[in-house]
């Protein structure tokens, strides 16, 4: 089972390399893996039990970052957890940051393990970035600074 962006359950087929399905592969000689996909918004209420609160989310999905985020929009809006996203090659950084902003998060990630000299996020391949939810109070929103991203 994989997470993605669909109404409930769907079937997806992607190329696989070294035992990992990867949406960034476009190699018609590689093995295609077929698997089930669900949106997090559909799946979580069915498996979470009575306490469905979420404090943090880590996404590492081999190029499916945007689809997974779109499939958990309602959950992210509701709980506003800290959000860690590992960004993979082939993922449009501008589209990813647009989706992150559209779901109520600050579109400026904080590198978890900064590259040498990375004082501003470069959104490098295979690196994880922390995104914080945007303040809902307009007064607080005007007071946000970079140190708030890691609190």
C-alpha positions as semicolon CSV with decimal commas, in nm:
position;residue;x (nm);y (nm);z (nm)
1;X;0,000;0,000;0,000
2;X;0,128;0,345;-0,091
3;X;0,001;0,693;-0,024
4;X;-0,104;0,920;-0,307
5;X;-0,386;1,142;-0,427
6;X;-0,707;0,951;-0,502
7;X;-1,065;0,934;-0,371
8;X;-1,027;0,608;-0,177
9;X;-0,830;0,314;-0,318
10;X;-0,668;0,288;-0,659
11;X;-0,413;0,076;-0,842
12;X;-0,089;0,230;-0,962
13;X;0,195;0,087;-1,166
14;X;0,547;0,235;-1,162
15;X;0,897;0,126;-1,249
16;X;1,107;-0,033;-0,979
17;X;1,481;-0,017;-0,923
18;X;1,675;-0,207;-0,657
19;X;1,349;-0,316;-0,497
20;X;1,206;0,037;-0,467
21;X;0,922;0,181;-0,669
22;X;1,024;0,525;-0,794
23;X;0,798;0,768;-0,979
24;X;1,098;0,949;-1,125
25;X;1,212;0,643;-1,325
26;X;1,123;0,636;-1,693
27;X;1,297;0,317;-1,796
28;X;1,084;0,084;-2,004
29;X;1,340;-0,195;-1,955
30;X;1,294;-0,191;-1,576
31;X;1,041;-0,401;-1,387
32;X;0,699;-0,239;-1,337
33;X;0,548;-0,287;-0,994
34;X;0,171;-0,272;-0,943
35;X;0,046;-0,167;-0,601
36;X;-0,251;-0,021;-0,416
37;X;-0,268;0,353;-0,347
38;X;-0,479;0,542;-0,094
39;X;-0,497;0,902;0,009
40;X;-0,394;0,962;0,369
41;X;-0,717;1,157;0,423
42;X;-0,917;0,846;0,330
43;X;-0,698;0,592;0,512
44;X;-0,617;0,764;0,844
45;X;-0,972;0,775;0,987
46;X;-1,004;0,402;0,913
47;X;-0,688;0,296;1,098
48;X;-0,618;0,561;1,363
49;X;-0,864;0,463;1,633
50;X;-1,036;0,716;1,861
51;X;-0,732;0,944;1,900
52;X;-0,649;1,049;1,545
53;X;-0,433;1,350;1,639
54;X;-0,105;1,385;1,449
55;X;0,195;1,588;1,573
56;X;0,441;1,520;1,292
57;X;0,465;1,373;0,943
58;X;0,776;1,252;0,755
59;X;0,735;1,205;0,380
60;X;0,999;1,006;0,187
61;X;0,822;0,871;-0,119
62;X;1,067;0,860;-0,411
63;X;0,921;1,137;-0,626
64;X;0,556;1,115;-0,514
65;X;0,584;1,406;-0,269
66;X;0,326;1,628;-0,440
67;X;0,070;1,349;-0,480
68;X;0,106;1,243;-0,115
69;X;0,070;1,601;0,009
70;X;-0,242;1,652;-0,203
71;X;-0,383;1,330;-0,057
72;X;-0,342;1,451;0,301
73;X;-0,457;1,811;0,264
74;X;-0,754;1,779;0,501
75;X;-0,547;1,608;0,770
76;X;-0,271;1,869;0,747
77;X;-0,526;2,154;0,766
78;X;-0,695;1,995;1,067
79;X;-0,394;1,904;1,283
80;X;-0,119;2,134;1,146
81;X;0,161;1,887;1,235
82;X;0,528;1,955;1,178
83;X;0,601;1,841;0,825
84;X;0,927;1,683;0,708
85;X;0,963;1,621;0,335
86;X;1,253;1,444;0,166
87;X;1,272;1,586;-0,185
88;X;1,377;1,361;-0,472
89;X;1,508;1,428;-0,820
90;X;1,246;1,494;-1,082
91;X;1,012;1,673;-0,841
92;X;0,933;2,029;-0,944
93;X;1,047;2,245;-0,655
94;X;0,815;2,532;-0,752
95;X;0,512;2,299;-0,774
96;X;0,604;2,137;-0,443
97;X;0,640;2,472;-0,264
98;X;0,310;2,592;-0,419
99;X;0,131;2,284;-0,283
100;X;0,293;2,329;0,059
101;X;0,175;2,692;0,070
102;X;-0,175;2,597;-0,052
103;X;-0,221;2,358;0,240
104;X;-0,134;2,619;0,500
105;X;0,240;2,578;0,549
106;X;0,518;2,830;0,516
107;X;0,681;2,763;0,176
108;X;1,031;2,810;0,318
109;X;1,173;2,482;0,443
110;X;1,445;2,445;0,702
111;X;1,715;2,191;0,600
112;X;1,735;1,910;0,857
113;X;2,094;1,835;0,764
114;X;2,215;2,147;0,580
115;X;2,463;2,107;0,299
116;X;2,792;2,292;0,348
117;X;2,712;2,662;0,308
118;X;2,335;2,608;0,290
119;X;2,210;2,907;0,487
120;X;1,897;2,937;0,268
121;X;1,719;2,619;0,156
122;X;1,841;2,489;-0,181
123;X;1,596;2,194;-0,186
124;X;1,866;1,949;-0,292
125;X;1,788;1,596;-0,412
126;X;1,749;1,335;-0,140
127;X;1,756;1,592;0,142
128;X;1,491;1,649;0,409
129;X;1,335;1,986;0,489
130;X;1,111;2,089;0,777
131;X;0,802;2,294;0,694
132;X;0,601;2,467;0,967
133;X;0,234;2,550;0,947
134;X;0,160;2,914;0,877
135;X;0,010;3,112;1,163
136;X;-0,367;3,142;1,136
137;X;-0,375;3,474;1,322
138;X;-0,291;3,762;1,078
139;X;-0,107;3,955;1,352
140;X;0,112;3,654;1,431
141;X;0,165;3,589;1,059
142;X;0,326;3,932;1,019
143;X;0,569;3,850;1,302
144;X;0,703;3,515;1,168
145;X;1,079;3,487;1,133
146;X;1,312;3,203;1,036
147;X;1,372;3,093;1,395
148;X;0,998;3,010;1,420
149;X;1,043;2,739;1,157
150;X;1,216;2,502;1,399
151;X;1,016;2,563;1,716
